[in-house]
Amino acid sequence: MTRRLLWLTCAAALAVSGTRLHAQFSPNPAYDGRVVIPRIKYHIRPDPGGCQGPDAPDGGGWAHHYPMASQGLMKASVELTNIDGVVDSTVILTVTDSAIMKYPIVMLTEPGCWDPTETEVRALRGYLRKGGFLIVDDPTFGNGSNESNLELAIERFTTWMGRVLPEGRFVRIPGSDPLFSIFFDVNVQGMTDDYIGSRPEFHGIYEDNDPTKRLMVVANYRTSISQMWRYAGGLGSGLGTGSTALAYKLGLNYVIYGLSH
């Protein structure tokens, strides 16, 4: 079967199965060595500023599109690669949980609402310096279409990441970076987020600030890639299949990059 046919088959399966995934916080499965991308849970900062509180229906920004986005991405990873991944459950961790070191990739959503403690800062710093790969999606706090809220969220996120990696500098990841071609060739320059109505930007922090070395953090700005992982083929979201397909291809690149670097 060709890669294109596999991709279409996977997208169709996800479009059907996505309607049966429910947003509930289940206990973490026992670690068995299979690939899974934990979602990082954090406390919401106290000031309002557009942040969704912990009593929000989806648990607040850290749980944005949980568990459908993570399960959708892992289903695609299993269908299109030889990755042995967990598709029937997900993992939720805090950065201070020692179990985080078992997972080479972790994901953080809407971190503009997070004001990490010094303990959390040290824990995340240790994880990243020891080889961990952090995917940051939708660094907003509840209203991505509001430009002032979005800019404030990005500013907050940049500030606290400066505490995590004081020596690190966020830079825009060039389209020639291996991240965008390690499995699929993804033209991020032509990508559009139909839901937010913006052109995504991809920023990151490289080890030793050297673009030829390992990418430690990737942050999706002005977009919610996980929104498109949740809705395969635009199911229920009004997203076109073009942007959704690109989001899945980019997500698979993230997974393979994180596992191989």
ZAMARGU-4260 file (C-alpha; in steps of 0.2 Angstrom, whole numbers, plus 5000, padded with zeros to 4 digits):
<rodrens>
0) 5000/5000/5000 | 5007/5017/4996 | 5010/5030/5009 | 4997/5041/5001 | 4984/5027/5002
5) 4989/5023/5020 | 4987/5042/5024 | 4969/5043/5017 | 4964/5026/5025 | 4971/5033/5042
10) 4962/5050/5040 | 4945/5041/5036 | 4947/5030/5051 | 4951/5044/5062 | 4936/5054/5056
15) 4925/5040/5061 | 4933/5036/5078 | 4935/5054/5083 | 4916/5055/5087 | 4918/5041/5100
20) 4932/5049/5110 | 4927/5057/5126 | 4935/5071/5136 | 4937/5063/5153 | 4953/5061/5164
25) 4957/5043/5166 | 4970/5035/5176 | 4987/5034/5168 | 4991/5017/5161 | 5005/5007/5167
30) 5021/5011/5158 | 5026/4997/5146 | 5039/5005/5134 | 5026/5009/5120 | 5027/5027/5113
35) 5015/5039/5121 | 5015/5058/5122 | 5010/5064/5140 | 5000/5080/5142 | 5008/5091/5155
40) 4996/5097/5168 | 4998/5114/5177 | 4990/5126/5189 | 4981/5141/5181 | 4988/5158/5185
45) 4976/5167/5197 | 4973/5183/5187 | 4958/5182/5174 | 4966/5189/5158 | 4956/5177/5147
50) 4962/5161/5156 | 4950/5147/5158 | 4950/5141/5176 | 4952/5124/5182 | 4933/5122/5183
55) 4932/5124/5164 | 4923/5110/5155 | 4939/5103/5148 | 4949/5106/5164 | 4957/5122/5158
60) 4971/5126/5145 | 4982/5112/5149 | 4968/5099/5144 | 4964/5108/5128 | 4957/5095/5116
65) 4961/5081/5128 | 4961/5066/5124 | 4956/5067/5106 | 4971/5076/5099 | 4984/5065/5107
70) 4974/5049/5103 | 4972/5055/5085 | 4991/5059/5083 | 4996/5042/5090 | 4983/5033/5079
75) 4991/5041/5064 | 5009/5037/5070 | 5004/5018/5072 | 4995/5017/5055 | 5009/5026/5045
80) 5025/5021/5054 | 5032/5006/5063 | 5030/5015/5079 | 5023/5005/5093 | 5012/5017/5101
85) 4998/5018/5114 | 4981/5023/5105 | 4968/5017/5118 | 4974/5028/5132 | 4984/5044/5137
90) 4995/5050/5150 | 4994/5066/5161 | 5009/5071/5171 | 5016/5086/5180 | 5033/5092/5176
95) 5039/5087/5194 | 5033/5069/5192 | 5049/5058/5191 | 5040/5047/5178 | 5042/5061/5165
100) 5060/5055/5162 | 5052/5039/5154 | 5045/5049/5140 | 5056/5057/5127 | 5042/5069/5121
105) 5029/5079/5131 | 5016/5091/5126 | 5010/5107/5133 | 4995/5117/5128 | 4989/5135/5131
110) 5004/5139/5143 | 5000/5157/5143 | 4990/5153/5158 | 5004/5144/5167 | 5015/5153/5180
115) 5027/5139/5185 | 5035/5138/5202 | 5053/5137/5204 | 5052/5118/5208 | 5043/5116/5191
120) 5056/5127/5182 | 5070/5116/5188 | 5061/5100/5184 | 5057/5105/5166 | 5075/5112/5164
125) 5082/5095/5169 | 5070/5086/5158 | 5075/5096/5143 | 5094/5096/5146 | 5094/5077/5148
130) 5086/5075/5130 | 5068/5078/5132 | 5058/5086/5118 | 5044/5098/5122 | 5030/5102/5110
135) 5020/5118/5114 | 5004/5120/5106 | 4992/5135/5105 | 5002/5146/5118 | 4986/5157/5122
140) 4974/5157/5136 | 4957/5154/5130 | 4954/5167/5115 | 4967/5164/5101 | 4957/5175/5089
145) 4960/5190/5101 | 4976/5198/5095 | 4980/5207/5111 | 4977/5191/5122 | 4987/5181/5110
150) 5002/5193/5111 | 5001/5194/5130 | 5000/5175/5131 | 5016/5173/5120 | 5025/5186/5130
155) 5021/5177/5146 | 5026/5160/5139 | 5043/5168/5133 | 5046/5175/5150 | 5043/5159/5159
160) 5053/5149/5147 | 5067/5161/5150 | 5067/5155/5168 | 5067/5137/5162 | 5082/5139/5150
165) 5090/5156/5154 | 5103/5153/5141 | 5090/5148/5128 | 5084/5160/5114 | 5068/5157/5105
170) 5070/5159/5086 | 5059/5156/5071 | 5062/5138/5065 | 5068/5139/5046 | 5058/5129/5033
175) 5074/5120/5029 | 5075/5113/5047 | 5075/5093/5048 | 5059/5095/5058 | 5049/5099/5043
180) 5056/5085/5032 | 5061/5071/5043 | 5046/5060/5037 | 5035/5071/5027 | 5040/5086/5018
185) 5029/5100/5025 | 5029/5117/5017 | 5025/5127/5033 | 5027/5144/5023 | 5011/5140/5014
190) 5001/5133/5029 | 4985/5142/5035 | 4975/5138/5051 | 4957/5140/5045 | 4950/5139/5062
195) 4959/5154/5069 | 4961/5162/5052 | 4980/5165/5053 | 4996/5159/5046 | 5005/5149/5059
200) 5023/5152/5065 | 5035/5139/5072 | 5047/5145/5085 | 5060/5134/5095 | 5075/5133/5106
205) 5090/5124/5100 | 5103/5116/5111 | 5117/5129/5114 | 5107/5140/5103 | 5115/5131/5088
210) 5103/5127/5074 | 5114/5113/5069 | 5111/5104/5085 | 5095/5097/5094 | 5079/5106/5094
215) 5074/5105/5112 | 5057/5115/5111 | 5045/5118/5097 | 5031/5131/5099 | 5017/5133/5087
220) 5012/5151/5087 | 4995/5158/5080 | 4988/5141/5078 | 4982/5126/5087 | 4989/5111/5078
225) 4981/5099/5091 | 4964/5107/5086 | 4967/5099/5069 | 4973/5082/5076 | 4957/5081/5085
230) 4946/5084/5070 | 4952/5072/5056 | 4946/5078/5039 | 4938/5093/5047 | 4925/5083/5057
235) 4915/5095/5067 | 4926/5110/5066 | 4924/5118/5049 | 4943/5114/5045 | 4947/5110/5028
240) 4956/5093/5024 | 4971/5103/5017 | 4976/5111/5034 | 4971/5095/5044 | 4982/5084/5033
245) 4997/5096/5035 | 4994/5097/5054 | 4995/5078/5055 | 5010/5077/5044 | 5018/5090/5055
250) 5013/5080/5070 | 5021/5064/5064 | 5037/5074/5060 | 5037/5080/5078 | 5035/5062/5085
255) 5049/5055/5074 | 5060/5070/5077 | 5058/5068/5096 | 5061/5050/5096 | 5077/5051/5085
260) 5085/5066/5093
</rodrens>
